Amino acid sequence: MLPFREDAIGPLPPGPFLLRVSDRVMLAAVRTLAHAAMPYIGPGAPVMERCYDKYEACRSAAAHGVDSPATELAPQADALQFPLVLKPRRGSDSIGLRVLRTGPIPEHARTERYIAQEFVCGSELTVGVLRGDVGAPLRILMPEGTPYSFWRKYLWQPGRAPVEDRDLAARVSETAHRIATLLGVDWAARIDFIHETATGRLRFLECDVAPLVGPGSAFAASFAASGMQRTQQLCRLLGKKL
């Protein structure tokens, strides 16, 4: 394991290496390595730029028929009704997400660096995608209406269980494949949805193309639930054959 510096690339082992740094510097690391034409295993810069811009990712998905919560840049969100979900426009893993039960949107967030989304009450679902394969959809075991924020994902760490409804699971898998194709996912991703209780609509929330892939991650659990064992997951992640 080596530290990353945006202004310099230190000595690296020969051959491609698995790139995994914190979400805050992952895109910078990808850009730096791509500019230096250094091979690595991980997402490409173009797909990261598309998916880390949650505003454009949702707009692109919606333009191609994928159901998403109504999404606006924070300064143009006056037409949306409260409660709203406020989150940074760029990034992943729900970092900075908060629910605004009433208005107004805070002044510091009324810039194009933030987006506002329709608040949808339902079950949080997630599924892994790996080099074109889709894992088994998982339900996040949280009370409906509870925002799946960064600290809940990684500090509280709610349980996960395979989606039992076969029709819903098939919808999630098919929609995840469409989104991955649309956004050009070129390695691994975790795609998040919310299944709206009142209507049964499946809403696309986020496509994280630099997901945690460790044995305890939702990504690993999704593929384990689909029958892909850990050894096979690692081989697929590294682009190697068993």
N, C-alpha and C positions, 0 to 999 in steps of 0.2 A: 504494500500500500504506500502510495506516494502523495505528498501534499500538492495542491494545485496553486500556481501563481499565474494570473492573467497576463502579466508583463514578461514572463519568461517561461520557457519549457526546459525543465531540467533533464538530466539523463534518464532515459526510459529503457526498459528491457526490450530486446529484439522481438519483432513480430507484433501483431495486434494485441491489445490488452483490453480488459473490460473496464469501461469508463463508468464510474458511479461516484459522484460527489454530491454535496448538498444541493437541494433544488435552487437555492439562491445563486449558485455559481455554475450550475450544470450547463446552461445555454452558453455562457461565456467560455466555458471549457471546450464545448463542442465547436464553437466558432474559431477559437484559437487553434485547435488541432486540425480543423478543416483547412484553415488558411495556411498552415504549415505542411499540409498534405501528409499528415502523420496518420497511419491506419489505427483504428480502435474499434472495439465492439460496443455498440450502443446506437442511439438514435442519431440520424443526420440533422444538420443544422436547419434545413428548410422545414422539415416536419416539426421540429421543436418550436420554430418561430410561429408556425400555423397554430399549433395546439396550445402553446403557452399564451397566445392572445385569445382569451376566452370569449371576447366580444366577437371577433371574426370567426372563431370556430363555431360558435352557436349560429351566427348569421349564415355561414356556409352550409351547415347542416340543415337549417330550416329552409334555405333556398332549394335544397334537394329533397325536401319532403320528410325530413326527420323532425319529429315533434320535440320541441324544446320550450322551456318557460320563456315568456316574453322577456326580452333582454334589451336594455338601453344603456348607452353611456350615461354616467351619473348626471351630467348637466342637462341631458335631454329626457330625464325620467319622470317629468311632471305628469305624464299621462298614465303612469302606472299607479295602481292603488296599493295602499299599505294593508298588511305588512309586506315588506320587501326584503330581499336578500341583497346585502351590499358586500362586494368583494373586490379585491384588486383586479384590474383588467388582465394583467400578465402574471403568470406563475402557474403553480399546480398545487395539488394536495390540500385544497381548501384553506391555504394559508391566508389569514386576514379576514376570513368569512365572518359575517355577523348578521343577525336578523334585526331589522328595524320594525318594531311593532307599530310605531306611529312616526309621523314626520316631524320636522323636515329632515332631509338628508344633511348630515353635518357639513358645514362650510368647507372643511379641509378636504372632504371627499368629492366636492362638486367640481371635479376635473376629469379629463378623459383618461386618467390613470385608474379610475374606478368604474365598475358597471353596477347597475341595479337590475335585479331579476324578480319576476313574479314569484311570490312565495307559494310553493306547492306542498300540500300536506299528503304524505303517503309513506310508502316503504322504500328505504334506500336499498338499491341493488348495485352490484358490481360484478365485472367479469374480466378475465384476463384474455389478452390477444398476444400471440407469439408467432411471428413469421407466417402470418396467414391463418394459423389455427386459432380457434376460439375455445376457451375453457368452459366450465360449467358455471352458470350464473349463481351468485350467492346473495342471500338476503342478509343485510346488516341488522343485528338484533337490538334495535333501539325503539323506544316509543315513537309512534308516528308524530310528526311535527317537530321532532327534535333535530336541530341542524347538525349535520355530520361535519363538524369543524375539525381543524387540524389537531387540536388537543384531544378531541374525542377519538380520532383515528389512532393516535399514537401514544396517548397517555392513559386515557380511560380504556381504550381497546375493547369495544363491545364485541360480543360473540358474532359468529357468522354461521350460516347454514345454507345448504343447497336449496334453490327455489323448487318447491315441491309441485307447483302447478306446471304441468308439462307444456301447456299452451303458452303460458307466460314465459317459461324458460326458453321456448323456441323463438318467441318474439324478441327476447333480449339478445339471444345469440345471433339471430339474423340481422337485427338492427346494429349490433356491435360490429359485425362484419362489414356492413354498409358504411358505417362511420369510419372504420379503420381504412377501408378502401378510398373513401372520399377524401380523408385527410392525409393519405399517403403514408400511413404507419409503416415503417421500414424495419422495425425490430420488435420490441416488446411494448405493450401498453396495458393500462388498466382503464376501463371505460365505466363511468358511473352513471346511473340512472335513478330516477324516482318514479315509482308506480303510484299514480294518484288514486287515492282511495275513493273519492267521490265519483270519478268518471271511468276509472280503469285505464286511463291514458298512460303510456310509457314515455317519460320525458328524459331526453338526453341532458346530462349536466356537465360532464368534463371528460376529456381524454388525456390521461397522463402518460406521455411517451417516455418518461424516465422513471418508471415505477420502482418501488422497492421490490426486489425479487428473492429475498432471503426466505428460508424455510418457514418462517412464521408470518409471511406477508399474505395479503389477500390474493395477490397474483399467484403465488405458489398454491394456496388453498383452492383457487378456482381450477387450476389444472390438475391438482390431485383429485378433486371431486369428479373430474372428467375421465380419470383413469390414467393420466400421464404421471408416472412416478418421478421422484426427484432427480434420479440419475438422467432420465430422458429429458427432463426440463433443463438441466444444466447443459447437456449436450446441445439442445436446440438453442439455448441462449448464446452459447459459444460458437455456434455454427459448425459443430462437429458431429460425426456419426458415432453411434453406439459401437 
